Amino acid sequence: MITINGINTFVTITGRGKPLLCLHGWGASHESFTELRSVMKNDPVQIVAPDLPGFGKTSEPETAWSVDDYADFVEALVKELKLNDVLLLGHSFGGRISIKLSARKLPCIKHLFLCASAGLRQKRYFKRELSHRISKCGKAVLSLPGLGLFIRPIKKLFYKVLRVHDYEQATPGMRETMIKVINEDLEPFLEKIEVPTNLFWGEEDRITPIADSELMNKKIVQAKLYKFPNVRHGVHRDKAKEISDVIRSILP
């Protein structure tokens, strides 16, 4: 446990060598990279995987955060741990943060790996925003006398229909953070990324569709895309060996 910008932060550090900073997705933790740590245990890399604020064992922010707030946090973490020549890997939400950090052209970041990265605005994001607004209206209706007993089953049905489980499971503060995060379109930042970038994507991904990977591959100057058939959003886990092979190929 270390303190970063006033937040009690849990960080796992395994191995020795070039730092590979891994940022997990929404609702996940450092455990997302268990498979990657396993397949790279004998490689000259130091895998640094924090629990981001609001997830795992790390404290929740006191206010709703934006992607920039998370990027500021990770930048402070890098300075605190004195990491140099960083290989930055982000999955899903962690990819959002990685895009923002790489677009800042930080000299410490030398290579970017995006695994099923979020960041491009999609219709489902508007659906989540809509669900947020409808939820508020629903609370007002269900507060009427005699309807209190139906709150829990109606809420569960509502979230199931809209498929917003992440929103349902989050605390009130993290729900506000989620709304801020998913409503920012990071497409304008892709062209600002100058470091070599590898994209890893499952062709059956239903959360960040394969079309997102193709746009990122087009917009990021030094990008190379790897597609995997019959793989969904968990490409960082399902294809940890293939991803490690690519990482290994750039090590000195």
C-alpha angles and dihedrals in degrees: 000000000000133000117245118180089339094309122119101235130193114212130178118207120186133171132005132267136047110012116251107192111201122196117195131218131260113297092011134098143203087298088077087082099051092113093047092050090050097052093044098043092113097043125100094254134111108216111210113190118172128188101242118231111286094022137085112344096337121105121255118250114258091231135031109282132214127212088264090056090054090046090052089050094051091046089054089048091054090052093046092052091041093232118178133182089019124195103210120206124181131180120202106310088014086057090058090056091045092053091052093047094047091048088058087065094227108188092222093065111084104165136016129213118188118192114192087326122199120215108104116099114246137177091258089063090059087048090056091049089049091049089052092054094043089049091058091050090046092055090055092051095045091051089071116110114279097018099083094095091061098054099094099045093043092050092050091050091047094052092044092054093049093039094226099140093147089058093045093052097045125097117249091261094049090047089060089047090051092053091050093047100047095045093063115090110212097191092106089059096056095079090053092063110101103167120096108273134198120197122203119191141168112227090218095052109141097181102050102019123220089251088069091059092052092052092048090048089054097045101043109079100219100031131141122188127214116192124194123199120224092018125119132191096315095073091133089063103031093048101032091130094053091046091049090052090058092046090048091053092064097046116108 
